[in-house]
Amino acid sequence: MAVNERAKRIGVVVVHGIGEQRRFEHLDGQVRQLVAALKMRPGCEVSTEIHAGWDSPFGATAAAWSEGHPVSVFVREAGQLTQIEFHEVWWADVNEPYSLGKQIRFWLWTLAIWLIPEKRGSLLPQALHVTAPSQEGLSGRLKEIWIRMRLLGVAIVAVAAACSIGLITFLLERVLKIQAPDLLRTFVSYVAGVKLYNQKERRGPGLPGSPADFLDTLQEPPRVSVRRRMIQVLMSMARGQYERWYVLAHSLGSVVAFNGLMETAYTWPGYLDQETWDAARTAAPPLAGAHRSSWTVVGEPEAPARPVWLTSSELVYRSRVFERFQGFVTFGCPLEKFAALWPARVPITKEPAFRLGTRWFNIFDPTDPVSGVLTSFDVPDQHCCPSPTNLGFAAGPVLLLSHLKYLRASARGDGLADAFAHWVVTGDSSRMGKGPDWFMPGSARQRRRRVLAWCSWAMALALLCVAGGIVLPLAGRAVRGAVCESGAGLGELKVPLVHWQCTPSKAAAGTKS
């Protein structure tokens, strides 16, 4: 790069879904696909830089990455140099630590998720500044019943999986440190994430588990900790002086991203530290400060709590925060399920902040049961919430596994990674939805993939039942043998709900004789 050459600076926020990914792992995987897509563009030169952190722990096995924008991708195309700076919203550590108690609570939740009471409103003062997604009338109620029935079906498959491959993968993962296949981990991660987002408190190890809220969110739901990560990164994007910036959110990360984008101006300060707040107030132009005379303060929000160093009249200027925000992409997104069952968890703000032309693309695949067409988020005022453009994409032929296959570069240059990379570099979103792997909602392609999904569910349930019939008797004999050999006694063994006849081993029989 020439000394005086100035690159266009573009920002991208990457938000991961629920899982056990470590810091920067999701960012690394997503950027790899985008870099691959960029390199396939004719006449495009690409280079990547990792920004190292200043401090690393003693004996570290890997270099530290910067907390700000750890990855920059430089693109030279048609004589124009562009610098894309990637930021990650990482919140996997908010998930509860693994324990027997967590495992039991998880399976109880799985069996009851389809019966979890709806959450349609909030009594918090800030609720006056938001509205719930549209789920009114008979059609809304029928949609809720249909989603609950689908969740019941998923729970039945989950129980069958727990009685077969679940037992095997549990031993492999906990004893031999062999991870469960992506097919199983996708379902477990998704249900665990929905559970976490609806919990009132975070629990630690043990049974039932003691409260384990983070220090900055004591006595607040764990979703407040998750939203804090999102809000802080959004503020850093606003302060970054980018020419334009985007949000790319996967799976339950779509809910996290949507919550951050819809958070009201008066509650924003509760997610920020004093240093960030002072920087926002002194920015040019200011991103935060006193409210206008026309603003009505409706009362102190209960979650998150407002900082004690903040006056009651100060808030964030969201229209300035999102002034250069170009749009966002959600893929493998469960927002419609939240809108049907727990709409108060995904409220739409009544405060205008987005400029006209801000785009929202929602990518779905019928073989991915987590995703879905969004029909509940169209609002009259596009300044409050951009209407989602639903686009089908054949992410993969395998049920559940397709949830992990959306963002991939295509040799034809028409994959999701290719379309998003083109949007980021040029500002042109016209390639979204163009190509043989794309289809529109209600199309014949969608119906065929829906049939494929239902056939896959039926086949999976049948195979899991057969596997359970094989694994459970083997597991029962193994447990009985272990108990009998442990000195529980020869002859008849009686414990609650169990009546076993222990057969003396050859060694024991020889000693007795």
TAQUIDA-V542730 format. One record per run of one state. SS is the DSSP state (hx for helix, st for strand, lp for the rest). FROM is the first residue (numbers start at 1). LEN is the number of residues. Records with the same first field share a line. If there is no record, write none. Layout:
SS=FROM-LEN / FROM-LEN
//
This chain:
lp=1-7 / 16-9 / 40-5 / 51-1 / 53-12 / 66-5 / 78-2 / 90-2 / 95-5 / 116-9 / 132-5 / 163-2 / 176-6 / 199-4 / 204-7 / 212-3 / 218-4 / 240-4 / 251-2 / 263-2 / 272-2 / 282-6 / 291-23 / 317-1 / 322-3 / 332-3 / 342-1 / 347-1 / 350-9 / 365-23 / 394-7 / 405-11 / 427-11 / 440-4 / 486-5 / 496-2 / 503-3 / 513-1
st=8-8 / 45-6 / 52-1 / 65-1 / 71-7 / 80-10 / 130-2 / 203-1 / 211-1 / 244-7 / 288-3 / 314-3 / 325-7 / 348-2 / 359-6 / 388-6 / 438-2 / 491-5 / 498-5
hx=25-15 / 92-3 / 100-16 / 125-5 / 137-26 / 165-11 / 182-17 / 215-3 / 222-18 / 253-10 / 265-7 / 274-8 / 318-4 / 335-7 / 343-4 / 401-4 / 416-11 / 444-42 / 506-7
//
